[in-house]
Amino acid sequence: MGKLGTYKVTGIPLADRITSGNALFVSSVDGVDEITSYGSKPDRAVATIDYAINNSASGDTIYVMEGHRETINSTAALVPDVPKLSIIGIGNENNRPVISLSTSGSNETRIGITGANTLISNITFRANSTSVGSSSVGIRIGAADITLRDCRFDHNSTLSYFANTIELATGMHRATIQNCQFVNFGTTAQSARAVDLSGTAVTNHLLIGNCSFTGNWSNAPVWGSTDYTARGFRIADNHIFNNSTIGSDPCIRFPSSANINGGAGIIHNNWCNSGASGSSTQILIAPYFRGEGNYVANSSGIKMTNFLA
């Protein structure tokens, strides 16, 4: 495993490490899952992310090399369960790492994050199945202080989709979803939610910021359950386009029974647009929140000024 230092990947320096952890490298192009001889350098990488995780310790950083491609076919194939682990993709746009997820089967989670303080950055997660259960999840946040940053969530065809792309489990505090792209253009609105906020316990200090949501969702791109309880959350500076033509499929939805603790949530500076038409279209639904600067419109170009339910 690599020690403190600077590495270069195709001429791009990786910042000097400032933790006491080690650096591991993953590449499906020429990597080998054999930690005694591989993993410590970009040109001697291991082949799979989970193998690197299983040979890492708290505070380590896993660099996933540009051009890496990996398919996850079971709930045990990629399990980020080591605390304080950073998994960082190298490369830009289509050359950055791609993890294809088979999402077949109901009530299944393809990637369950259980290591607290995990960071995942600059990786594409791609739905790769035409058969999906209505409750299946692409990524489930099951620990506190999880950050998903600069990632992309899409599909390999219009028939492939995540039913729920990201699920935030009950009581998982201080989750951050930032600068991420959610793309979902199925033939119909098969996907229910891009970010599913569920559970009965209090979930504090959620941030969904500077993300883009483009596609069809049958519930809402950002959705809170009827018993969702939150304090100090912030949903801000997002571009949200739900192309569903059904007026009851909004962009952001917290039902009236959700407990957002007397307006402790801030929803502001979001651009929300619906593919539905008509003055009764519901676009942003939140019973208790503070915020301003939200632009809300439907396909008719009508700006909705009274968008609370």
GUTOR-555582 format. One line per 10 residues: number of its first residue (from 1); their letters; for each residue x, y, z of C-alpha. Coordinates in Angstrom, 2 decimals. Layout:
BEGIN
NUM = a = X,Y,Z  ...
END
This chain:
BEGIN
1 = mgklgtykvt = 0.00,0.00,0.00  1.20,3.50,-0.80  2.44,5.81,1.94  2.33,9.57,2.32  3.32,11.23,-0.93  2.28,12.59,-4.30  1.19,10.33,-7.16  0.65,11.23,-10.80  -2.01,9.66,-12.95  -1.67,10.45,-16.68
11 = gipladrits = 0.15,13.61,-15.73  -2.41,14.78,-13.16  -0.92,15.00,-9.66  -2.96,13.70,-6.78  -2.71,15.97,-3.76  -0.28,15.14,-0.99  -2.04,12.94,1.51  -2.60,14.62,4.84  -3.90,11.62,6.77  -2.01,8.78,8.34
21 = gnalfvssvd = -3.77,6.28,6.09  -2.48,4.39,3.10  -3.29,4.78,-0.60  -4.62,1.86,-2.65  -5.19,1.83,-6.40  -7.84,-0.04,-8.41  -7.95,-0.66,-12.16  -9.97,-3.18,-14.14  -7.66,-2.58,-17.11  -4.53,-4.25,-15.73
31 = gvdeitsygs = -5.16,-4.75,-12.02  -4.76,-8.03,-10.13  -6.54,-8.86,-6.88  -3.41,-9.83,-5.01  -2.53,-7.42,-2.24  0.98,-8.72,-1.53  2.23,-7.52,-4.91  -0.48,-5.14,-6.11  -2.46,-2.14,-4.95  0.30,0.22,-3.81
41 = kpdravatid = 0.92,2.03,-7.11  -1.18,3.23,-10.07  0.67,0.86,-12.42  0.30,-2.09,-10.03  -3.34,-1.78,-9.04  -5.80,-4.34,-7.74  -8.73,-5.20,-10.00  -11.86,-4.54,-7.91  -12.98,-1.89,-5.46  -14.32,-4.35,-2.89
51 = yainnsasgd = -10.98,-6.18,-2.81  -9.32,-2.86,-2.01  -11.92,-2.15,0.69  -11.35,-5.56,2.27  -7.64,-4.78,2.48  -7.97,-1.22,3.74  -8.13,0.34,7.18  -9.78,3.39,8.69  -8.39,6.56,7.11  -7.20,4.95,3.88
61 = tiyvmeghre = -7.90,6.33,0.40  -8.79,4.14,-2.57  -8.07,5.70,-5.97  -10.11,4.13,-8.78  -8.23,4.64,-12.02  -9.58,6.23,-15.18  -11.20,3.74,-17.53  -12.11,1.37,-14.68  -15.26,-0.64,-15.39  -16.94,-2.92,-12.87
71 = tinstaalvp = -20.31,-4.71,-12.75  -22.02,-5.40,-9.42  -24.43,-8.33,-9.53  -25.06,-8.98,-5.84  -25.50,-7.13,-2.57  -22.15,-8.47,-1.33  -20.08,-7.51,-4.38  -19.20,-3.99,-3.19  -19.61,-3.13,0.49  -18.05,0.13,1.78
81 = dvpklsiigi = -17.95,-0.93,5.43  -14.62,0.55,6.58  -14.98,3.86,8.49  -13.22,7.03,7.36  -12.57,5.57,3.92  -12.31,7.71,0.78  -13.08,6.17,-2.62  -12.04,8.63,-5.32  -12.39,8.19,-9.07  -9.71,9.47,-11.44
91 = gnennrpvis = -10.62,10.81,-14.90  -13.13,13.12,-16.51  -16.64,12.52,-17.86  -16.83,9.24,-19.84  -13.30,8.26,-18.86  -13.94,8.26,-15.15  -14.75,4.95,-13.39  -18.13,3.36,-14.13  -19.85,0.92,-11.77  -22.74,-0.87,-13.46
101 = lstsgsnetr = -25.40,-2.11,-11.06  -27.80,-4.95,-11.71  -30.89,-3.85,-9.81  -33.09,-6.91,-10.31  -35.15,-8.18,-7.40  -37.33,-6.37,-4.88  -36.05,-4.90,-1.61  -32.43,-5.29,-2.64  -29.64,-2.79,-2.17  -26.77,-3.08,-4.61
111 = igitgantli = -24.33,-0.90,-2.60  -24.92,-0.50,1.13  -22.60,2.04,2.77  -22.11,1.09,6.43  -18.72,2.63,7.21  -19.16,6.00,8.93  -17.38,9.03,7.43  -17.17,7.46,3.97  -16.47,9.72,0.98  -17.24,8.58,-2.58
121 = snitfranst = -16.26,11.01,-5.32  -16.11,11.25,-9.15  -17.61,7.85,-10.01  -20.47,6.99,-12.39  -23.09,4.55,-11.09  -25.09,3.04,-13.95  -28.36,1.07,-13.84  -27.79,-2.04,-15.92  -30.97,-4.06,-15.66  -34.40,-4.11,-17.28
131 = svgsssvgir = -35.91,-6.11,-14.43  -36.29,-4.27,-11.15  -38.32,-4.58,-8.00  -40.37,-1.59,-6.90  -38.41,-1.28,-3.65  -34.87,-1.92,-4.88  -32.18,0.67,-4.19  -28.96,1.58,-6.01  -27.07,3.00,-3.01  -28.25,2.90,0.59
141 = igaaditlrd = -26.68,5.29,3.08  -26.59,3.26,6.28  -24.08,5.20,8.38  -23.52,8.76,9.58  -21.35,11.40,7.90  -21.52,9.96,4.39  -20.55,12.18,1.44  -21.37,11.51,-2.22  -19.72,14.20,-4.30  -19.22,14.81,-8.05
151 = crfdhnstls = -20.84,11.47,-8.94  -23.18,10.64,-11.80  -26.17,8.30,-11.66  -27.56,7.19,-15.02  -28.62,4.11,-17.02  -27.32,2.16,-20.00  -30.63,2.24,-21.91  -34.10,3.73,-21.63  -35.31,0.36,-20.31  -32.83,0.28,-17.42
161 = yfantielat = -33.39,2.23,-14.25  -33.05,2.47,-10.49  -36.37,2.22,-8.67  -34.84,4.38,-5.95  -31.36,5.64,-6.72  -30.19,6.69,-3.25  -31.93,5.84,0.00  -31.04,7.60,3.23  -31.83,5.20,6.06  -33.41,6.35,9.29
171 = gmhratiqnc = -31.21,8.33,11.65  -28.20,8.65,9.34  -27.05,12.15,10.29  -24.98,14.68,8.34  -25.30,13.09,4.90  -24.05,15.20,1.99  -25.06,14.74,-1.66  -23.27,17.45,-3.57  -22.43,18.32,-7.19  -23.99,15.07,-8.41
181 = qfvnfgttaq = -25.90,14.37,-11.64  -29.02,12.21,-11.78  -30.14,11.21,-15.27  -33.23,9.06,-15.77  -34.86,9.01,-19.18  -36.79,5.76,-19.18  -39.62,5.07,-21.60  -41.99,5.74,-18.71  -41.49,7.07,-15.20  -40.38,3.68,-13.85
191 = saravdlsgt = -38.06,5.21,-11.26  -39.86,6.44,-8.19  -37.22,8.60,-6.49  -33.68,9.80,-7.05  -33.13,10.60,-3.35  -35.43,8.73,-0.97  -35.56,10.16,2.56  -37.28,7.56,4.70  -37.60,6.33,8.25  -39.13,7.47,11.52
201 = avtnhllign = -36.10,8.54,13.54  -34.72,12.07,13.40  -32.17,12.63,10.62  -30.11,15.78,11.23  -28.20,18.09,8.91  -28.79,16.65,5.47  -27.36,18.61,2.53  -28.47,18.16,-1.08  -26.69,20.90,-2.98  -25.63,21.91,-6.49
211 = csftgnwsna = -27.05,18.72,-8.01  -28.90,18.26,-11.28  -31.88,15.93,-11.73  -33.08,15.35,-15.29  -35.59,12.69,-16.28  -38.80,10.91,-15.26  -39.71,10.09,-11.65  -43.11,8.75,-10.61  -42.94,10.07,-7.02  -40.37,12.88,-7.03
221 = pvwgstdyta = -36.62,13.27,-7.58  -36.33,14.36,-3.91  -38.90,12.55,-1.77  -39.59,12.34,1.96  -41.78,9.65,3.47  -44.93,10.37,5.46  -43.09,9.80,8.74  -39.84,11.53,7.78  -38.41,13.67,10.58  -35.54,16.08,10.08
231 = rgfriadnhi = -33.71,18.95,11.72  -31.42,21.42,10.01  -31.56,20.07,6.48  -30.67,22.15,3.42  -31.80,21.54,-0.17  -30.27,24.33,-2.21  -28.95,25.42,-5.59  -30.25,22.36,-7.44  -31.58,22.09,-11.00  -34.54,19.69,-10.91
241 = fnnstigsdp = -36.50,18.70,-14.02  -39.08,15.96,-13.57  -40.28,15.18,-17.09  -43.26,13.17,-15.86  -46.41,14.54,-17.46  -48.51,13.61,-14.43  -49.33,16.69,-12.39  -49.02,14.89,-9.05  -45.37,13.91,-9.70  -43.50,16.94,-8.32
251 = cirfpssani = -39.81,17.82,-8.14  -39.53,17.96,-4.33  -42.08,16.38,-2.05  -42.47,16.29,1.72  -46.02,15.29,2.68  -47.99,17.22,5.28  -47.43,14.44,7.81  -43.64,14.81,7.61  -42.11,16.45,10.66  -39.59,19.09,9.63
261 = nggagiihnn = -39.40,20.53,13.13  -41.05,23.89,12.85  -39.39,25.12,9.70  -35.86,23.99,10.52  -35.36,22.91,6.92  -34.10,25.32,4.28  -35.14,24.88,0.65  -33.82,27.72,-1.46  -32.41,28.75,-4.82  -33.67,25.62,-6.59
271 = wcnsgasgss = -34.82,25.59,-10.23  -37.78,23.22,-10.38  -39.55,22.42,-13.62  -42.29,19.89,-14.32  -43.15,18.15,-17.58  -46.83,18.42,-16.66  -49.02,21.32,-17.69  -51.86,23.22,-16.08  -52.18,25.66,-13.22  -52.93,22.92,-10.68
281 = tqiliapyfr = -49.61,21.14,-11.23  -47.81,20.32,-7.99  -44.08,20.99,-8.29  -42.59,21.74,-4.89  -44.46,20.37,-1.88  -43.14,20.99,1.61  -45.34,21.73,4.62  -42.74,23.41,6.82  -39.59,25.04,5.55  -37.73,28.31,5.30
291 = gegnyvanss = -36.19,29.62,2.13  -36.51,31.79,-0.91  -35.35,32.15,-4.48  -36.94,28.93,-5.76  -38.00,29.12,-9.41  -40.95,26.82,-10.03  -42.58,26.29,-13.42  -44.42,23.70,-15.50  -44.27,22.82,-19.20  -46.72,25.60,-20.00
301 = gikmtnfla = -44.21,28.12,-18.69  -46.43,29.05,-15.79  -44.51,30.12,-12.75  -46.18,28.66,-9.67  -46.21,31.08,-6.75  -48.35,29.05,-4.36  -46.53,25.76,-4.35  -46.99,24.54,-0.80  -49.39,21.73,0.00
END
